[in-house]
Amino acid sequence: MNLTEKQLEQLIKLVLESDEDEHLKGLIAKRGLQLEDRVPILKKGEVVGFYTPQQDKKSGLHRTGAIYITPDHRREGLALKILIDFSAKHPTFAFIDSTNEASRKMYEKAGFFQGKHTKGDWYDGHWYYNDSALKQIKKNT
């Protein structure tokens, strides 16, 4: 996607801002800006969020990565629309932190199923899968 200079500046600002989000805290500091991997979410030409799609080459499954929407534009259905559009095209899975109630509800609203609980030193949450991801997993086993 070609961004204007202003949109690129907005994207950089949001990526840096997301590093202070309670559910994403510190990820940008660890991984860097990764602007080439970020997909901006636009509303009326303004960058109001982003996501970072990824694919597991071994399984063929996809992830949206964290979907970040600026606080001023949350609860407008933007993240849900991205998730539904993305998962309609790809077998999709996600890891949702136990404390992120809004994301868990959004994934369930989009038709995802809650899977295995996983807990480690820095994470605690559940895996979520859409129908096509579950079919892909069964095919791979």
MOCOR-V571942 format. One record per residue. N is the residue number from 0. SS is DSSP state (a for helix, b for strand, c for the rest). Layout:
BEGIN
N_SS ; N_SS
END
This chain:
BEGIN
0_c ; 1_c ; 2_c ; 3_c ; 4_a ; 5_a ; 6_a ; 7_a ; 8_a ; 9_a ; 10_a ; 11_a ; 12_a ; 13_a ; 14_a ; 15_a ; 16_a ; 17_a ; 18_c ; 19_c ; 20_c ; 21_c ; 22_c ; 23_c ; 24_c ; 25_c ; 26_a ; 27_a ; 28_a ; 29_a ; 30_a ; 31_c ; 32_c ; 33_c ; 34_a ; 35_a ; 36_a ; 37_c ; 38_b ; 39_b ; 40_b ; 41_b ; 42_b ; 43_c ; 44_c ; 45_b ; 46_b ; 47_b ; 48_b ; 49_b ; 50_b ; 51_c ; 52_c ; 53_b ; 54_b ; 55_c ; 56_c ; 57_c ; 58_c ; 59_c ; 60_c ; 61_b ; 62_b ; 63_c ; 64_c ; 65_c ; 66_c ; 67_b ; 68_b ; 69_c ; 70_a ; 71_a ; 72_a ; 73_c ; 74_c ; 75_c ; 76_c ; 77_a ; 78_a ; 79_a ; 80_a ; 81_a ; 82_a ; 83_a ; 84_a ; 85_a ; 86_a ; 87_a ; 88_a ; 89_c ; 90_c ; 91_b ; 92_b ; 93_b ; 94_b ; 95_b ; 96_b ; 97_c ; 98_c ; 99_c ; 100_a ; 101_a ; 102_a ; 103_a ; 104_a ; 105_a ; 106_a ; 107_a ; 108_a ; 109_c ; 110_c ; 111_c ; 112_b ; 113_b ; 114_b ; 115_b ; 116_b ; 117_b ; 118_b ; 119_c ; 120_c ; 121_c ; 122_c ; 123_b ; 124_b ; 125_b ; 126_b ; 127_b ; 128_b ; 129_c ; 130_a ; 131_a ; 132_a ; 133_a ; 134_a ; 135_a ; 136_a ; 137_a ; 138_a ; 139_a ; 140_c
END
